Amino acid sequence: MYMKQLKETIPSLLKENTFQSIGKDWMLVTAGDTNKANTMTASWGGLGVMLGKDVVYVVIRPQRYTREFMDREATFSLSFLPNNYRNELNYLGSVSGKEEDKIEKSGLTLDFIDNTPYFSESKLVMICKKLVRQPLEAASFLDASMDKTFYQQKDYHILYIAEITKVLTTD
């Protein structure tokens, strides 16, 4: 499959609508090394400035297999795929990499930059260096309905805040 060449840019030049890109189109959170990597589809997260750096934040439930890779590695990537990859995003979000090699079965091309895995088919890639890892808990929610709505199993997300160290885009 033809893939457009990714070019390096800086976060402040991005034209993406992050509400659309993350919340509606979704992203792949990928961590690991050349021996083993895992990915998951995510629709919660954001971008901003914190600790004097351009950052992303993502949340991962403790039972997700990708969390093991996130905790082990210093870096991870966010890959944003074109709309015609919706089936692959659905698949990667519904199957555990612990049960099968879902990356291989997805048909997507895992590549590495700065020893961090990402997907070659992406229209936008962010390479991220972890700065903060913070488990959420019931007391974190000022609105108690959030706990009841999203955490009936009490499987609170772990919040990761990471510096964006490299941005690659096809635009």
PyMOL commands that set and color helices and strands:
alter all, ss='L'
color gray80, all
select helices_A, chain A and resi 11-13+18-24+65-72+83-94+102-106+138-140+144-150
alter helices_A, ss='H'
color red, helices_A
select strands_A, chain A and resi 7-9+27-32+37-42+45-50+53-60+75-80+110-113+116-119+124-135+158-169
alter strands_A, ss='S'
color yellow, strands_A
deselect
rebuild
show_as cartoon
